[in-house]
Amino acid sequence: MGVVGVTTRVPEGLRFDANGLIPAIAQDAGNGQVLMHAYMNADALARTLETGLAHYYSRSRQRLWQKGGESGHVQRVREIFYDCDADTLLLKVDQDVAACHTGNRSCFYRAFPTAGADSTEAADRRFDPGAVHAGLGILADVYAVILDRRAAAPEGSYVASLFAKGRDQILKKILEESAEVLTASKDGERQQLIYEMADLWFHTLVLLAEHEVRPEEIAEELGRRFGKRKADYA
């Protein structure tokens, strides 16, 4: 199938290192999240261009490998760019499920404290190698898993069962979870409100997947409104 909009011929101006390798950064084509860093040789790049699926070169195993060839977490390449020095590649990809072997959406899920850290406690939490990916980026991660469950429909999957029962069942769950959120708010139970809101957000992501609407489309709409009417959101 090949990569949309590019030729299958590797550009002659690319600068591979002494080992015949060039760094390659994979970025989510939808939301811009940096997913991973790897290396390509000329064969890996050519194979990527020919198939439309990301292929890399493993320095430790000394061989070509397809991203997701074993896990199923493939990267479908939309575009490939190279930088001003022609010595680094940037792949814009559609990532199935997760790019990182740890199960995180991105390999860049850890941070170390900086001068701008809010507190020592917050900095330590971000630096923890075992820290769970946090922030709104988790919505993209969850959405990716939902899409995977919808496509694969594994036995025993709750998400797959929702899709199998149809849109009315998904809407029913959103109504139920909305009621739970209202109850938690009325009772003033902060932790319960967080728990129930997470359930509600999860089921709304399922509904978005049902309609093939991506979370970043919602973010774009909010950004459009915020840009035009900041006072309404202040």
C-alpha atoms as one frame of an Amber mdcrd trajectory, in Angstrom:
protein
   0.000   0.000   0.000   2.895   2.362   0.702   2.962   5.661   2.556   0.418
   8.220   1.366   1.981  11.105  -0.536   5.587   9.892  -0.689   7.702   7.993
  -3.166   9.039   4.535  -2.368  12.566   5.702  -3.317  14.795   6.641  -0.394
  16.034  10.269  -0.838  19.707  10.374  -1.801  20.475  13.295   0.505  19.807
  11.427   3.751  22.832  11.221   6.046  23.184   7.775   7.588  25.886   7.348
  10.233  29.014   5.186   9.965  26.916   2.125  10.801  24.398   2.922   8.093
  21.752   4.055  10.570  19.617   7.165  10.987  17.542   8.124  14.077  13.771
   7.914  13.583  11.190   9.552  15.835   7.590   8.336  15.689   4.873  10.890
  16.460   1.114  10.375  16.753  -0.349  11.877  13.585  -3.572  12.771  15.365
  -2.542  14.511  18.584   1.188  15.152  18.092   2.324  12.972  21.007   5.916
  11.788  20.634   5.720   7.990  20.800   9.182   6.513  20.456  12.733   6.808
  19.157  14.447   4.095  17.130  16.830   3.654  14.219  16.417   2.811  10.554
  18.824   1.681   7.910  18.152   2.108   4.207  16.372  -1.248   4.010  14.086
  -0.436   6.950  13.175   2.904   5.429  12.539   1.360   2.026  10.388  -1.341
   3.589   8.429   1.309   5.486   7.790   3.258   2.310   6.714   0.142   0.423
   4.314  -1.255   3.030   3.079   1.818   4.895   3.988   0.053   8.155   6.908
   1.284  10.279  10.028  -0.888  10.093  13.172  -0.244  12.117  16.654  -1.681
  12.584  17.544  -3.245  15.926  21.099  -2.437  16.976  21.069  -5.111  19.675
  19.661  -7.879  17.484  21.340  -6.632  14.320  18.280  -7.112  12.168  15.269
  -5.445  10.582  12.018  -5.512  12.552   8.457  -4.355  11.992   6.872  -2.343
  14.778   4.035  -4.451  16.183   5.054  -7.518  14.198   4.721  -9.635  17.340
   2.490  -7.545  19.627   0.086  -6.341  16.953   0.752  -2.736  18.008   1.625
  -1.635  14.495   2.370   1.877  13.303   0.637   2.905  10.090   2.749   5.654
   8.582   0.979   8.704   7.161   3.979  10.916   6.410   7.748  10.942   6.767
   9.833  14.094   7.187  13.573  14.633   7.552  15.264  17.545   9.290  17.396
  20.397   7.967  20.616  18.387   8.392  19.018  15.333   6.746  20.232  13.149
   9.606  17.000  12.518  11.541  13.619  11.201  10.435  10.173  12.084  11.778
   7.356   9.609  11.152   3.738  10.745  11.561   1.899   7.528  12.421  -1.395
   6.025  13.487  -0.390   3.902  16.469  -2.381   0.810  17.362  -2.724   0.565
  21.180   0.760   1.364  22.543   4.192   2.245  21.184   6.131   1.315  24.321
   6.882  -2.287  25.320   5.837  -1.347  28.879   2.262  -0.884  27.682   2.385
   2.907  27.853   1.121   4.762  24.820   4.453   6.605  24.526   7.962   5.539
  25.494   8.380   9.051  26.953   6.193   8.575  30.018   8.785   9.470  32.687
  10.091  12.862  33.692  12.715  14.177  36.083  12.276  17.278  38.271  13.101
  20.683  36.836  13.293  24.207  38.199   9.652  24.660  37.206   8.401  21.770
  39.351   5.509  22.763  41.630   6.911  20.956  44.631   9.444  18.328  45.653
   6.607  15.861  46.123   5.236  16.486  42.620   8.707  16.285  41.082   9.459
  13.010  42.844   6.178  11.577  41.596   6.954  12.510  37.989  10.448  11.049
  38.289   9.217   7.677  39.559  10.076   5.090  36.862   6.943   3.196  37.781
   4.704   6.211  37.567   1.486   5.722  35.620   1.085   7.947  32.562  -0.889
  10.943  33.774  -2.588  13.984  32.308  -5.154  14.263  29.554  -2.894  12.257
  27.248  -4.292   9.192  29.004  -7.563   9.794  27.155  -5.797   9.049  23.874
  -4.296   5.916  25.416  -7.654   4.653  26.649  -9.314   5.513  23.348  -6.667
   3.520  21.477  -7.353   0.479  23.650 -11.103   0.888  23.088 -10.532   0.879
  19.315  -8.395  -2.232  19.660 -11.078  -4.062  21.673 -13.705  -3.039  19.148
 -11.662  -4.385  16.242 -10.385  -7.578  17.879 -13.479  -8.323  19.991 -11.561
 -10.622  22.396 -13.656 -13.031  24.436 -14.521 -11.663  27.860 -13.837  -8.033
  26.940 -16.264  -5.599  28.556 -15.699  -3.015  25.818 -16.272  -5.572  23.077
 -19.522  -6.587  24.768 -20.746  -2.979  24.739 -20.163  -2.699  21.014 -21.794
  -6.083  20.447 -24.941  -4.966  22.291 -25.170  -1.813  20.211 -25.381   1.932
  20.625 -28.429   1.866  22.894 -26.472  -0.094  25.501 -23.605   2.414  25.377
 -26.064   5.305  25.812 -27.707   3.485  28.705 -24.354   3.166  30.473 -23.655
   6.875  29.986 -27.002   7.705  31.576 -26.254   5.406  34.494 -22.772   6.820
  35.037 -24.080  10.396  34.767 -26.532   9.649  37.564 -23.680   8.273  39.687
 -21.680  11.460  39.105 -24.632  13.615  40.162 -25.141  11.547  43.310 -21.473
  11.768  44.289 -21.499  15.535  43.749 -24.696  16.011  45.752 -23.251  13.952
  48.614 -20.036  15.970  48.535 -17.883  12.848  48.287 -14.757  14.064  46.508
 -13.037  10.717  45.967 -16.260   9.083  44.890 -16.833  11.919  42.441 -13.403
  11.281  40.885 -14.173   7.565  40.628 -17.593   8.054  39.044 -16.358  10.763
  36.683 -13.659   8.387  35.442 -16.391   5.848  34.678 -18.390   8.487  32.827
 -15.425   9.675  30.785 -14.574   6.097  29.902 -18.041   5.381  28.563 -18.114
   8.660  26.627 -14.878   7.541  24.943 -16.648   4.316  24.012 -19.452   6.387
  22.485 -16.943   8.488  20.535 -15.413   5.292  19.176 -18.903   4.095  18.192
 -19.246   7.235  16.065 -15.584   7.157  14.942 -14.934  10.539  16.541 -11.426
  11.026  17.949 -10.859  12.726  21.353  -8.603  15.315  19.700 -11.566  16.449
  17.606 -13.321  17.405  20.839 -10.149  19.144  22.018  -9.973  21.051  18.740
 -13.566  22.205  19.147 -12.860  23.387  22.700  -9.757  25.180  21.427 -11.776
  26.867  18.717 -14.310  28.117  21.250 -11.631  29.180  23.710  -9.783  31.096
  21.028 -12.886  33.033  19.975 -14.558  33.591  23.339 -11.916  33.420  26.074
 -14.129  35.357  28.443 -16.673  32.543  28.394 -14.034  30.141  29.754 -12.280
  32.451  32.210
